[in-house]
Amino acid sequence: MVFSRHGHLAALVATNMGALARHKDTRMGSGGVLAESGQSSGGKREWFIRLTLVAVCAGFWYGPLNAVSFPLLVIACLIDGGLQRFGQALKLPLVQALLVLCVLLLIRLPWSELPLDGRMKWLKYFMLLFIIPFYLLLNRQRLFWALAGLVTGYFGVLAMGFYQWQVMGVQGIPWLNMSYLSFSAMLGVGVIVAANFACASRSIAGQLAGATVALALLFIQFHQSGRVLLLATLISVLLLIMLRYRHALKNMLVIALAVITAAVVFALSSPVFQERLALINDDMALLQQGQYNSSLGYRLAMWDVGVHAIAERPWTGYGTGMARRYFDQAIETYKGGIYKDLPAFQPTSHFHNDWIEIGVHIGVPGMAVLLFLYWGWYRAFQSARMALLGAGLIGFLGLAGLTDTFLIFSRTPILVLLITGIALHWSIANRNDAAA
């Protein structure tokens, strides 16, 4: 009865307030119209921001779409007052590192390749700055939209890749211009996120669900040709297990042994993995003959020339965008020209190593900033109370970057940045709930 009376009283008050508001609007004339117009404009702006977040999180897999969605992200941030809140993003070591890296690349532009000369892959470093407007746009109300877009996009791409593998017999996703390496990398991130969920969940059902998803994604990854990415995934998962169960040695050994056993079973059941494994022997045989026209030999040659370039100009590098040109010129005479035929084996694109690539561009300072970037990235997860996930994902990025310029060749760094931004705001929302 008490709740009923209060309910009737609240309804009465609401009715009277509505009548007063209508009366006030009638008296105000055009003023009421302006207020209503302002609310309508604010609602449209909010929907524009939400749809932009969905477009970025779900559509970044398709490269040409980024040319539209990323500028829209910046516009959305500006109309949302992002410039006034820029200091919030600047407090993040991750953002600081990205800005310093891009400033160094800009400083060395006078020594760069000509705009129409080369593939200008180094420009992709600047794409990583999208995390600034993305982070500034997120709040509690918009978090759902970003997360929904990210999950929908991920599983949509996963479905495409699964179809290509099972039905078409093709690795990667040609529809998205996505190589088997990029697809393998996104699978690796999924494995790590699912494994982290299994490790962090307090319920048996959550642990089983996370482990099942992780094993399913790992099984698919074993049927892609990315050997190093697969190894990076396994090492990162084992790192997660070690950190999670470091105080329970028995549990750690049992779970790690289970992961290794599953990996062995997947390896024995995968013709693709066995074929790629057999290629290592072929690569070693070619190396013993002094031939570098193989996957392994080519990378060893690239690293050899790259380290030589850094040793020549350790503090300045050869200029932003000059890595490709330097290699093609240096191999004509370096070590008697033993690598000079490599461009015929594979056109020069980058140094297949994040550290060497940055070092050739802008020297040791750039390599130091790269270290700062990885540290700041991990600190972002740590501040979000997701240090375990951060260790797995940043470890995966670091390991993958040892054999490829992973920060610029793959969509995976963008995926991890999106996860980072969502994790940070998820943590903020949880802390606010706890304080309320």
C-alpha positions in Angstrom: 0.0 0.0 0.0 2.8 2.4 0.8 4.5 1.8 -2.5 1.1 2.2 -4.2 0.5 5.5 -2.6 3.9 6.8 -3.4 3.5 5.5 -7.0 0.3 7.5 -7.4 1.9 10.6 -5.9 4.9 10.3 -8.3 2.6 9.9 -11.2 0.6 13.0 -10.1 3.8 15.1 -9.7 5.0 13.9 -13.1 1.7 14.9 -14.7 1.7 18.3 -13.1 5.3 18.9 -14.0 4.6 18.0 -17.6 1.6 20.4 -17.7 3.8 23.1 -16.2 6.5 22.5 -18.8 4.0 22.6 -21.6 2.5 25.8 -20.2 6.0 27.3 -20.0 6.9 26.3 -23.5 3.6 27.8 -24.7 4.5 31.1 -22.9 8.1 31.0 -24.1 7.0 30.7 -27.8 10.2 30.5 -29.9 12.3 29.8 -26.8 10.6 26.5 -26.3 11.2 25.6 -29.9 14.9 26.4 -29.5 15.2 24.2 -26.4 13.5 21.3 -28.2 15.7 21.9 -31.2 18.8 21.8 -29.1 17.8 18.5 -27.5 17.2 17.1 -31.0 20.6 18.3 -32.2 22.3 16.8 -29.2 20.5 13.5 -29.8 21.6 13.4 -33.4 25.2 14.2 -32.4 25.2 11.4 -29.9 23.9 8.9 -32.5 26.6 10.1 -34.9 29.3 9.5 -32.4 27.9 6.0 -31.5 27.6 4.9 -35.1 31.1 6.2 -35.8 32.5 4.1 -32.9 30.7 1.1 -34.3 32.0 1.8 -37.8 35.6 2.0 -36.6 35.5 -1.0 -34.3 33.6 -3.3 -36.8 35.0 -2.0 -40.1 38.7 -1.4 -39.6 39.4 -4.9 -41.1 38.6 -3.5 -44.5 41.4 -1.1 -45.3 39.6 1.3 -47.7 36.9 1.9 -45.1 39.5 3.3 -42.7 40.0 6.2 -45.1 36.4 7.3 -44.2 35.9 5.9 -40.6 39.1 7.3 -39.1 38.5 10.9 -40.3 34.9 10.6 -39.0 36.4 9.5 -35.7 38.4 12.7 -35.5 35.4 14.8 -36.5 33.3 13.1 -33.9 35.9 13.8 -31.2 36.1 17.5 -32.2 32.3 18.0 -32.0 32.3 16.2 -28.7 34.8 18.7 -27.2 37.8 16.4 -27.5 40.3 19.2 -27.7 39.4 20.4 -24.2 40.0 16.9 -22.9 43.2 16.2 -24.8 45.2 16.4 -21.6 43.4 13.3 -20.4 44.8 11.3 -23.3 48.2 12.9 -22.9 48.5 11.5 -19.4 48.8 8.0 -20.9 52.4 6.8 -21.5 51.0 4.9 -24.5 49.9 8.1 -26.1 53.1 9.9 -25.1 55.2 7.2 -26.8 53.1 7.3 -30.0 53.4 11.1 -30.2 57.2 11.0 -29.7 57.6 8.3 -32.3 55.6 10.3 -34.8 57.5 13.5 -34.0 60.8 11.7 -34.6 59.5 10.4 -38.0 58.5 13.9 -39.0 61.8 15.4 -38.0 63.6 12.9 -40.3 61.3 13.6 -43.2 63.7 15.9 -45.0 65.8 12.8 -45.7 62.8 10.8 -46.7 61.9 9.1 -50.0 60.0 11.1 -52.5 56.2 11.0 -52.2 55.8 9.0 -55.3 58.8 6.8 -54.7 58.2 3.5 -52.8 55.3 2.2 -50.9 55.6 4.7 -48.0 54.7 2.0 -45.4 56.1 4.1 -42.6 52.9 6.3 -42.9 51.1 3.5 -41.1 52.8 4.4 -37.8 50.7 7.6 -37.9 47.5 5.5 -38.1 48.1 4.3 -34.6 47.3 7.8 -33.3 43.6 7.1 -33.9 43.7 5.8 -30.3 43.6 9.4 -29.1 40.2 10.4 -30.5 38.9 6.9 -29.8 39.9 7.1 -26.1 38.5 10.6 -25.7 35.1 9.7 -27.3 34.5 6.7 -25.0 32.4 7.0 -21.9 30.1 4.7 -19.9 27.2 5.1 -22.3 29.2 4.6 -25.5 31.2 1.6 -24.2 28.6 -0.9 -25.2 28.5 0.4 -28.8 32.3 0.2 -29.2 32.4 -3.3 -27.6 29.5 -4.5 -29.7 31.1 -3.3 -32.9 34.5 -4.9 -32.0 33.0 -8.3 -31.1 30.7 -8.3 -34.2 33.5 -7.3 -36.5 35.9 -9.9 -35.1 33.5 -12.8 -35.3 32.4 -11.6 -38.8 35.9 -11.7 -40.1 36.5 -15.0 -38.3 33.5 -16.5 -40.1 34.9 -15.3 -43.4 38.3 -16.8 -42.7 36.7 -20.1 -41.6 34.7 -20.2 -44.8 37.7 -19.5 -47.0 39.7 -22.2 -45.2 37.0 -24.9 -45.1 35.0 -24.3 -48.3 37.4 -22.5 -50.7 40.6 -24.1 -49.5 42.3 -20.6 -49.3 44.2 -19.1 -46.5 43.5 -15.6 -45.4 40.5 -13.6 -46.7 40.9 -12.3 -50.2 37.6 -10.3 -49.9 39.3 -8.1 -47.3 42.8 -8.2 -48.9 43.8 -10.0 -45.7 46.8 -12.3 -45.9 47.2 -15.5 -44.0 49.6 -13.7 -41.7 47.1 -11.1 -40.8 44.4 -13.7 -40.3 46.7 -15.8 -38.2 47.6 -12.8 -36.1 44.0 -12.0 -35.4 43.4 -15.6 -34.3 46.4 -15.2 -32.0 44.9 -12.2 -30.3 41.6 -14.1 -29.9 43.4 -17.0 -28.3 45.1 -14.7 -25.8 41.9 -12.8 -24.9 40.0 -16.1 -24.5 42.8 -17.6 -22.4 42.9 -14.6 -20.2 39.1 -14.9 -19.7 39.6 -18.5 -18.7 42.4 -17.6 -16.3 40.6 -14.6 -14.7 37.1 -16.2 -14.4 36.1 -17.3 -11.0 33.4 -19.7 -12.2 34.0 -23.1 -13.6 31.6 -22.3 -16.5 33.6 -19.2 -17.4 36.9 -21.1 -17.3 35.5 -23.8 -19.5 34.0 -21.3 -22.0 37.2 -19.3 -22.2 39.4 -22.5 -22.6 37.0 -23.9 -25.3 37.1 -20.7 -27.4 40.9 -20.4 -27.0 41.4 -24.0 -28.2 39.0 -23.6 -31.1 40.8 -20.5 -32.3 44.2 -22.1 -31.8 43.1 -25.1 -33.9 42.3 -22.8 -36.8 45.6 -21.0 -36.4 47.5 -24.3 -36.7 45.9 -24.6 -40.2 47.4 -21.2 -41.3 50.9 -20.8 -42.5 52.1 -18.2 -40.0 54.8 -20.2 -38.1 56.2 -17.4 -36.0 52.8 -16.0 -35.2 51.7 -19.4 -34.0 54.8 -19.7 -31.8 54.2 -16.2 -30.5 50.7 -17.2 -29.6 51.7 -20.3 -27.7 54.5 -18.5 -25.8 52.1 -15.7 -24.8 49.5 -18.1 -23.6 52.1 -20.0 -21.5 53.2 -16.6 -20.1 49.6 -15.9 -19.1 49.4 -19.3 -17.3 52.7 -18.7 -15.6 51.7 -15.3 -14.3 48.3 -16.4 -13.3 49.3 -19.5 -11.4 52.8 -18.4 -10.2 51.8 -19.1 -6.6 50.2 -22.4 -7.4 53.0 -24.4 -9.1 51.0 -27.6 -9.4 48.1 -25.9 -11.2 50.5 -24.1 -13.5 52.3 -27.2 -14.6 49.0 -29.1 -15.2 47.5 -26.4 -17.3 50.7 -25.7 -19.2 51.1 -29.4 -20.0 47.5 -29.5 -21.2 48.1 -26.6 -23.6 51.3 -28.2 -24.9 49.5 -31.5 -25.4 46.7 -29.8 -27.3 49.4 -28.0 -29.5 51.1 -31.3 -30.3 47.7 -32.9 -31.3 46.9 -29.9 -33.5 50.3 -30.0 -35.1 50.0 -33.7 -35.9 46.6 -33.1 -37.5 47.6 -30.1 -39.6 49.1 -30.8 -43.0 49.8 -27.0 -43.4 51.8 -26.9 -40.2 53.8 -30.0 -41.1 54.5 -28.6 -44.5 55.7 -25.3 -43.1 57.8 -27.2 -40.5 59.5 -29.2 -43.3 60.4 -26.0 -45.1 62.8 -25.1 -42.3 65.0 -28.0 -43.3 65.0 -26.8 -46.9 65.8 -23.2 -45.8 68.7 -24.5 -43.7 70.0 -26.6 -46.6 70.0 -23.5 -48.8 71.8 -21.4 -46.2 74.6 -24.0 -46.0 75.0 -23.6 -49.7 75.3 -19.8 -49.3 71.9 -19.1 -50.8 69.5 -16.7 -49.1 66.5 -17.0 -51.4 64.3 -18.6 -48.8 62.0 -17.3 -46.0 64.6 -17.8 -43.3 67.6 -16.8 -45.5 65.9 -13.6 -46.7 65.2 -12.5 -43.1 68.7 -13.2 -42.0 70.0 -11.2 -44.8 67.7 -8.3 -44.1 68.6 -8.3 -40.4 72.3 -8.4 -41.3 72.1 -5.4 -43.6 69.8 -3.6 -41.2 72.1 -3.9 -38.1 74.9 -2.7 -40.3 72.9 0.4 -41.3 72.1 1.2 -37.6 75.8 0.7 -36.7 76.7 3.3 -39.4 74.3 5.9 -38.3 73.1 5.0 -34.8 71.8 8.4 -33.7 70.1 9.6 -36.8 69.3 6.7 -39.0 69.0 7.1 -42.7 65.8 9.1 -42.7 62.1 8.3 -42.6 61.2 6.1 -45.5 64.7 5.4 -46.6 64.9 1.8 -45.3 63.9 0.2 -48.5 66.2 2.3 -50.7 69.1 1.8 -48.3 68.8 -2.0 -48.5 68.6 -2.1 -52.3 71.7 0.2 -52.6 73.7 -1.4 -49.8 73.4 -5.0 -51.1 75.3 -4.2 -54.2 78.6 -4.0 -52.3 77.9 -5.2 -48.8 79.9 -8.3 -48.0 81.0 -8.6 -51.6 77.4 -8.5 -52.9 76.3 -11.8 -51.5 72.7 -10.5 -51.1 72.5 -8.5 -54.4 70.1 -11.0 -56.0 67.5 -10.9 -53.2 65.2 -8.3 -54.8 64.6 -10.8 -57.6 63.5 -13.3 -55.0 61.3 -10.8 -53.2 60.8 -7.1 -53.8 62.2 -5.1 -50.9 59.5 -3.7 -48.7 60.8 -3.6 -45.1 63.3 -5.2 -42.8 61.0 -7.8 -41.3 61.8 -6.6 -37.8 60.1 -3.7 -35.9 63.3 -2.8 -34.1 65.6 -2.8 -37.1 63.0 -1.0 -39.3 62.7 1.9 -36.8 66.4 1.9 -36.3 67.2 2.3 -40.0 64.6 5.1 -40.2 65.5 7.2 -37.2 68.3 5.4 -35.3 68.7 4.3 -31.7 66.4 7.0 -30.4 63.6 5.5 -32.4 64.3 2.1 -30.9 64.3 3.5 -27.4 60.9 5.1 -28.1 59.6 1.7 -29.4 60.7 0.2 -26.0 58.8 3.1 -24.3 55.8 2.3 -26.5 55.6 -1.3 -25.4 56.1 -0.3 -21.8 53.4 2.4 -22.0 51.0 -0.1 -23.7 51.5 -2.6 -20.9 51.1 0.2 -18.3 47.7 1.1 -19.9 46.4 -2.5 -19.2 48.0 -2.4 -15.8 46.2 0.8 -14.9 43.0 -0.9 -16.1 43.7 -3.7 -13.6 44.1 -6.1 -16.6 47.9 -6.6 -16.3 47.5 -10.3 -17.2 45.8 -9.5 -20.5 48.4 -6.8 -21.1 51.3 -9.1 -20.6 49.8 -11.6 -23.1 48.9 -9.1 -25.8 52.0 -6.9 -25.6 54.2 -10.0 -25.4 52.5 -11.3 -28.5 53.1 -7.9 -30.3 56.8 -7.9 -29.2 57.4 -11.5 -30.3 55.7 -11.1 -33.7 57.7 -7.9 -34.3 60.9 -9.9 -34.1 60.4 -11.4 -37.6 58.1 -8.8 -39.2 57.4 -5.1 -39.1 54.3 -6.0 -37.2 53.3 -2.5 -36.1 52.7 -1.4 -39.7 52.0 -4.6 -41.8 49.1 -6.0 -39.8 45.7 -4.9 -38.6 46.4 -6.5 -35.3 48.0 -3.4 -33.6 44.8 -1.5 -34.4 42.8 -4.4 -32.8 44.9 -4.4 -29.7 44.6 -0.6 -29.4 40.8 -0.8 -29.6 40.9 -3.5 -26.9 43.2 -1.1 -24.9 40.8 1.8 -25.1 37.8 -0.3 -24.1 39.7 -1.9 -21.2 40.7 1.6 -19.8 37.1 2.9 -19.9 35.7 -0.4 -18.6 38.0 0.0 -15.6 36.9 3.6 -15.1 33.2 2.5 -15.2 33.8 -0.3 -12.6 35.7 2.0 -10.3 32.8 4.6 -10.5 30.4 1.8 -9.7 32.4 0.7 -6.7 32.6 4.3 -5.4 28.9 4.9 -5.8 
